[in-house]
Amino acid sequence: MLILAIIVFGILAGGLAQLALGSRMDSVNWSMAIVAGLAGSFVGGLLVSLLAGDGLQLRPSGLIGSFVGALLVTLGWNAFQGRRA
């Protein structure tokens, strides 16, 4: 049950990140949303640990950190896709 909750949490964070970047609800890439949400949680945790002065500690973060991390992961992915095209 915990794994399912983590996956749903990742989808939520990644989907919100795509919506914040200008996607419409019907054009959200849900597979990208889950990857961005799960990876964004760790990116957000890394940023929080750097800002707190704890050094480079890769750890999961909460909702806000996951959302910020998902924004960064989605922006990075869009930039990578734009460069490839």
C-alpha positions as CSV (number, residue, x, y, z in Angstrom):
1,M,0.0,0.0,0.0
2,L,2.9,2.4,0.7
3,I,4.4,1.8,-2.7
4,L,1.0,2.7,-4.3
5,A,0.8,5.9,-2.2
6,I,4.3,6.9,-3.3
7,I,3.5,6.3,-7.0
8,V,0.2,8.4,-6.7
9,F,2.2,11.1,-4.8
10,G,4.7,11.1,-7.7
11,I,2.0,11.4,-10.3
12,L,0.4,14.2,-8.4
13,A,3.7,16.2,-8.1
14,G,4.7,15.6,-11.7
15,G,1.3,16.4,-13.1
16,L,1.1,19.6,-11.1
17,A,4.6,20.5,-12.4
18,Q,3.5,20.1,-16.0
19,L,0.3,22.1,-15.4
20,A,2.4,24.9,-13.8
21,L,4.6,24.9,-16.9
22,G,1.7,25.5,-19.2
23,S,0.4,22.1,-20.2
24,R,-3.4,21.6,-20.4
25,M,-5.0,18.8,-18.4
26,D,-5.7,16.8,-21.5
27,S,-2.1,17.0,-22.8
28,V,-0.3,16.0,-19.6
29,N,2.2,13.2,-20.3
30,W,1.4,10.9,-17.3
31,S,4.4,8.6,-17.7
32,M,6.7,11.7,-17.6
33,A,4.7,13.0,-14.6
34,I,5.4,9.9,-12.6
35,V,9.1,9.9,-13.4
36,A,9.4,13.7,-12.8
37,G,7.5,13.4,-9.5
38,L,9.5,10.5,-8.1
39,A,12.9,11.9,-9.3
40,G,11.8,15.4,-8.3
41,S,11.3,14.3,-4.7
42,F,14.9,13.4,-4.5
43,V,16.0,16.6,-6.4
44,G,13.9,18.7,-4.0
45,G,15.4,16.9,-1.0
46,L,18.9,17.5,-2.3
47,L,18.1,21.2,-2.7
48,V,16.7,21.4,0.8
49,S,19.8,19.7,2.2
50,L,22.1,22.1,0.3
51,L,20.1,25.2,1.5
52,A,20.1,23.9,5.1
53,G,23.8,23.4,5.1
54,D,23.7,19.6,5.4
55,G,25.9,19.1,2.3
56,L,25.0,16.7,-0.5
57,Q,22.5,14.4,1.1
58,L,20.1,12.7,-1.4
59,R,16.9,12.2,0.4
60,P,13.2,12.3,-0.4
61,S,11.3,15.5,0.4
62,G,7.7,16.5,1.1
63,L,5.0,17.9,-1.2
64,I,6.6,21.3,-1.8
65,G,10.1,19.9,-2.3
66,S,8.7,17.3,-4.7
67,F,6.8,19.9,-6.7
68,V,9.9,22.1,-7.0
69,G,12.1,19.2,-7.9
70,A,9.5,18.0,-10.5
71,L,9.5,21.4,-12.0
72,L,13.3,21.3,-12.4
73,V,13.2,17.7,-13.8
74,T,10.4,18.6,-16.3
75,L,12.2,21.8,-17.4
76,G,15.4,19.8,-17.9
77,W,13.6,17.1,-19.8
78,N,11.9,19.7,-22.1
79,A,15.2,21.4,-22.7
80,F,16.8,18.1,-23.6
81,Q,13.9,17.2,-25.9
82,G,14.1,20.7,-27.6
83,R,17.9,20.3,-28.2
84,R,17.4,16.8,-29.7
85,A,14.7,18.0,-32.1
